[in-house]
Amino acid sequence: MALPPHLRTLARAEAEVLVEVPDAPTIADVLDALEHAYPALRGTIRDQATGTRRAFMRYHACARDLSHDPVDGLLPDGVVRGAEPFRVIGAIAGG
């Protein structure tokens, strides 16, 4: 899993982190595992009460934006096999 610089700093983690997930992981499984391993990230990527993705956070994997995919859907095969990272990206807004 790849994290953007501001989340790395908060979590005191490297650019890529490994988390333990079930055999058929979902986005929710990955985020649960990430927040368990790095408690400082709770509430930064998704709302703690609702589990909803924060507005300026995006999920990407295998050249796809997964931000609007159901969080209980399976991750792309490339991520499951470990060939591609699941990325959490802080979106940039401005004009």
N, C-alpha and C positions, 0 to 999 in steps of 0.2 A: 504494500500500500504506500502510495506517495503522498506526502503532505507538503503544503505550501510553507514558505519561510515563517510566517507569523504563527502558524499552528505548531511548527517545529519548536520555535522558541518557547511558546507556552507549555508544550508537553516536555520540553527538554529532550527532544528526540532527534534522530537522524532524518535525512531527507526521505528515506524509505524505511518503513517499519513492517515487521511481520506480526500477524495476529493469528491466533488459533480459531478456526471456524468449522462448522459442520461439513460433512462431505458434499452437500449440495447447498452452498452458501447463497444467501440473499444480501441485498444492500443493507438491510436491517441487521443481519448477523455480523457483517463486517463492522458496522458502526457500533454495535453493542460491544464487540470484542475490542475495538479501538478505545472506547470510553472506559472499558474495564481495565485495560492495560495502562491507559493514560488518563486518570480521573480529572486532570486539569482541563481536559477537552470537553467534559460534560457541559452541554448547553451552548457550545460555540458553533458546532456544525448543524445541530438540530435542536429544536425546542425540547427541553427536558420533560415538560408536561404532556405535550402532544406527539412528540417524535417527528414533527414536521421539519423539513429542511429549512434552514435559515435562508432568507431571500437572496443573499449574495454569496451563497455557497453552491458549488456545482460538483457533480460526480461524473467522472469520465473513465472509460475503459475501452480498449480495443477500437480506438478511433471513433467512439460513439459518446454522445452526451446522454448520460443515464439519469440526469437530474429530475426528469418528470416521469421516469419509469416507476411502477409500483415498488415500494421498498420490500415487499414480500416476494417479488419475482426473482428467479434465479439469475446469478451473475453470468456474463458471457463466458463461454468455454475457455478462452485464452486466459482469463483471470483464474478460473478454477484450476487449470493445469499449472499455473504459476509462470506462464510464458509472458503475460502482460500484467502490469500493475493496475490496481484500482486507484484512481487519483481523486483526491479531494482538492478542489481548486477554489480559491477566493475570487469571485467575479469582480470586475472593475467597472465602475459606472462613472460617467462624467460627460462633459459636453464641450 
